Amino acid sequence: MPPKNRIKGNILLKKIKKTVIAIAMASLVYVPAFAIEISSATHAVDIAGKQRMFTQRMLKDYAMVGMGNTFGKPGEDLNGTISAFDDHLESLIAYAKSEGTKKSLEEVKTLWAPIRKTLLEKPEKSKVEKLQVDMDALLKAADSATKLFAKDSGKASGEVVNKSGRQRMLSQRMASLYMLKVWGVDDPQFKTKLDDAMKLFKTSLDELQASKLNTDEINALLAKVKRSFMFFEMMNRSKSKFVPTLIYKKSNDILVNMNSATQKYVALETK
């Protein structure tokens, strides 16, 4: 092989390796732990916050499977996330202390049942409009539960974990909105929803970077997230065709790094 071709081949292999690692790391975010043992109030905020992210990740996967796009194995990811949502919800219900939090989780459970049934069926574009509306309702309920857990914690770390964990959800919300657009789903609120998600992500990232709780490791992770977010900012300004694989990869990059940052915020409580 000529030297020039060998160099190109090595570069391509490195890119493929990075993508595979990113996909593998993202899968760790939802790996079902079956009997999840919630160790603290702040840990409960983290687990509750993941439920928000799962709603948008499942919607993204549903759209990718519907399009016949197999990049990142969205069918497997969807099934894994459904199982994780079940496991996390069971653990949160068992851990919840206040009546308000318990009631909030019951609402999540009620909304989840019909959505779960739809997700287990073959994805169809005719069903996705209702699914998107139902997922938004589930997201709202999961967000309310997370905020109640953060309030119950009574700690500053509880609120920063809530905010950091919400960034995971926003990464998947941006991705799911783009995936639905690529699939050809006509959502008149697409631009508004995307702009709102991006604005909240940017504002929250600025606030997290200014947090006094940050360690050097957390600051490094947030810096990586900021660089990845630039992709969505550029894509939002561009009129070019959206590329599903790039959307998937960049949203996963943000998800993995924000999940790591959130875990480190949770760990601060034990120090």
C-alpha positions in Angstrom: 0.0 0.0 0.0 1.4 3.5 -0.9 2.3 5.7 2.0 -0.4 8.2 1.3 -3.1 5.5 1.1 -1.7 4.0 4.3 -2.0 7.3 6.1 -5.6 7.8 4.9 -6.4 4.2 6.0 -5.0 4.9 9.5 -7.0 8.1 9.8 -10.2 6.3 8.8 -9.5 3.4 11.3 -9.0 6.0 14.1 -12.3 7.7 13.2 -14.1 4.4 13.2 -12.6 3.4 16.6 -13.6 6.7 18.1 -17.2 6.3 16.9 -17.4 2.7 18.2 -16.0 3.8 21.6 -18.6 6.7 21.8 -21.4 4.3 21.0 -20.2 1.8 23.6 -19.8 4.5 26.2 -23.3 5.9 25.5 -24.7 2.4 26.1 -23.3 2.5 29.7 -25.6 5.4 30.4 -28.7 3.1 30.3 -27.3 -0.3 31.2 -30.1 -1.8 33.4 -28.9 -2.6 36.9 -32.1 -4.5 37.6 -32.2 -3.9 41.4 -30.7 -0.4 41.4 -29.7 0.5 44.9 -30.1 4.3 45.4 -27.4 5.3 47.8 -28.3 8.9 48.6 -30.8 11.7 48.0 -28.4 13.2 45.4 -28.1 9.8 43.7 -31.9 9.7 43.5 -31.8 13.0 41.7 -29.4 11.5 39.2 -31.5 8.4 38.6 -34.7 10.5 38.3 -32.9 12.8 35.9 -32.0 9.9 33.6 -35.6 9.2 33.1 -36.0 12.6 31.4 -33.1 11.7 29.0 -34.6 8.3 28.3 -37.8 9.8 27.0 -35.9 11.7 24.3 -33.5 8.9 23.6 -36.3 6.4 23.0 -38.0 8.9 20.6 -34.7 9.3 18.7 -34.2 5.5 18.4 -37.8 5.1 17.3 -37.3 7.5 14.5 -34.0 5.9 13.4 -35.6 2.4 13.4 -38.5 3.8 11.4 -36.2 5.2 8.8 -34.3 1.9 8.6 -31.1 3.6 9.8 -29.0 1.0 11.7 -26.1 3.2 12.8 -25.5 2.7 16.5 -27.9 -0.2 16.6 -31.0 1.9 17.5 -33.3 -1.1 17.8 -31.1 -2.7 20.5 -30.6 0.7 22.2 -34.4 1.2 22.2 -35.0 -2.1 23.9 -32.2 -1.5 26.4 -33.6 1.9 27.3 -37.1 0.6 27.7 -35.8 -1.9 30.2 -33.7 0.7 32.0 -36.7 3.0 32.3 -38.7 0.2 34.0 -35.9 -0.6 36.4 -35.2 3.0 37.3 -38.8 3.8 37.9 -39.2 0.7 40.2 -36.2 1.8 42.2 -37.3 5.5 42.5 -40.8 4.4 43.7 -39.1 2.2 46.4 -36.8 5.0 47.5 -39.3 8.0 47.4 -39.9 9.5 50.9 -42.3 12.4 50.5 -46.0 12.0 49.5 -45.5 14.6 46.8 -42.7 12.7 45.2 -44.6 9.4 45.4 -47.6 11.0 43.7 -45.4 12.4 41.0 -43.9 9.0 40.3 -47.4 7.4 40.1 -48.2 10.0 37.3 -45.0 8.9 35.5 -46.0 5.3 35.8 -49.5 5.9 34.4 -48.2 7.9 31.4 -45.4 5.3 30.7 -47.7 2.2 30.3 -49.3 3.1 26.9 -46.0 4.6 25.6 -44.2 1.4 26.4 -46.7 -0.6 24.4 -46.3 1.7 21.4 -42.5 1.5 21.6 -42.5 -2.3 21.5 -44.5 -2.3 18.3 -43.1 -1.8 14.8 -42.3 2.0 14.4 -44.7 3.7 12.0 -44.8 7.3 10.9 -48.6 7.4 11.4 -48.1 6.8 15.1 -45.2 9.2 15.8 -47.2 12.4 16.1 -49.1 11.1 19.0 -46.0 9.4 20.4 -44.2 12.7 20.4 -47.0 14.4 22.3 -47.2 11.6 24.8 -43.4 11.6 25.3 -43.5 15.3 26.0 -46.1 14.7 28.7 -43.9 11.9 30.1 -40.9 14.2 30.0 -42.7 16.9 31.9 -43.8 14.4 34.5 -40.3 13.0 34.9 -38.9 16.5 35.2 -41.3 17.3 38.0 -40.3 14.2 39.8 -36.6 15.0 39.4 -37.2 18.5 40.8 -39.0 17.1 43.8 -36.2 14.7 44.5 -33.8 17.7 44.3 -35.9 19.6 46.7 -36.1 16.6 49.1 -32.3 16.4 49.1 -32.0 19.8 50.6 -28.5 20.1 49.2 -26.8 22.5 46.8 -25.4 19.4 45.1 -28.9 18.1 44.5 -29.8 21.2 42.4 -26.6 21.1 40.4 -27.1 17.4 39.7 -30.6 18.2 38.5 -29.2 20.8 36.1 -26.3 18.7 34.9 -28.5 15.7 34.4 -31.0 17.8 32.4 -28.2 18.5 29.9 -28.2 14.8 29.1 -31.9 15.0 28.2 -31.4 18.2 26.1 -28.7 16.4 24.1 -31.1 13.7 23.2 -34.0 16.1 22.7 -32.0 18.1 20.1 -31.1 14.8 18.4 -34.7 13.4 18.5 -36.1 16.6 16.9 -33.6 16.4 14.1 -34.2 12.7 13.6 -38.0 13.2 13.3 -37.3 16.0 10.8 -35.1 13.7 8.7 -37.8 11.0 8.8 -40.2 13.5 7.2 -42.4 14.1 10.3 -44.0 17.6 9.9 -43.9 19.3 13.2 -44.9 23.0 12.9 -43.3 23.6 16.3 -39.9 22.1 15.3 -38.0 25.4 15.2 -39.5 26.6 18.4 -38.8 23.4 20.3 -35.2 23.2 18.9 -34.5 26.9 19.7 -35.9 26.5 23.3 -33.8 23.3 23.9 -30.6 24.9 22.6 -31.2 28.1 24.6 -31.7 26.2 27.8 -28.7 24.0 27.1 -26.4 27.0 26.5 -27.7 28.9 29.6 -27.4 25.8 31.8 -23.9 25.0 30.5 -22.7 28.6 31.3 -24.2 28.2 34.8 -22.5 24.8 35.4 -19.2 26.1 34.2 -19.5 28.9 36.8 -20.3 26.5 39.7 -18.1 26.6 42.8 -18.6 22.8 43.1 -16.5 22.2 40.0 -13.3 20.1 40.1 -10.7 20.2 37.4 -12.1 17.0 36.0 -15.6 18.4 35.8 -14.3 21.6 34.1 -12.5 19.5 31.5 -15.7 17.5 30.8 -17.8 20.7 30.5 -15.2 22.1 28.1 -15.6 19.0 25.9 -19.4 19.4 26.0 -19.1 23.0 24.9 -17.0 22.0 21.9 -19.5 19.3 20.9 -22.5 21.7 21.3 -20.9 24.0 18.6 -22.0 21.3 16.1 -25.6 21.9 16.9 -25.2 25.7 16.9 -23.6 25.5 13.4 -26.3 23.0 12.1 -29.0 25.3 13.4 -27.7 28.1 11.3 -27.0 26.0 8.3 -29.5 25.2 5.5 -27.7 22.0 4.5 -29.3 18.6 4.7 -29.1 17.0 8.1 -26.9 13.9 8.4 -28.4 11.3 10.9 -25.0 9.7 11.7 -23.4 13.0 12.7 -26.5 14.0 14.8 -26.3 10.6 16.5 -22.6 10.9 17.2 -22.5 14.5 18.4 -25.5 14.0 20.7 -23.9 10.9 22.1 -20.6 12.7 22.7 -22.5 15.3 24.8 -24.5 12.6 26.6 -21.4 10.6 27.6 -19.5 13.7 28.9 -22.5 15.2 30.7 -23.3 11.8 32.3 -19.7 11.6 33.6 -19.9 15.2 34.9 -23.2 14.4 36.6 -21.7 11.3 38.3 -18.8 13.4 39.6 -21.3 16.0 41.0 -23.1 13.1 42.8 -19.8 11.8 44.2 -19.1 15.2 45.8 -21.8 14.4 48.3 -19.8 11.6 49.8 -16.6 13.6 50.3 
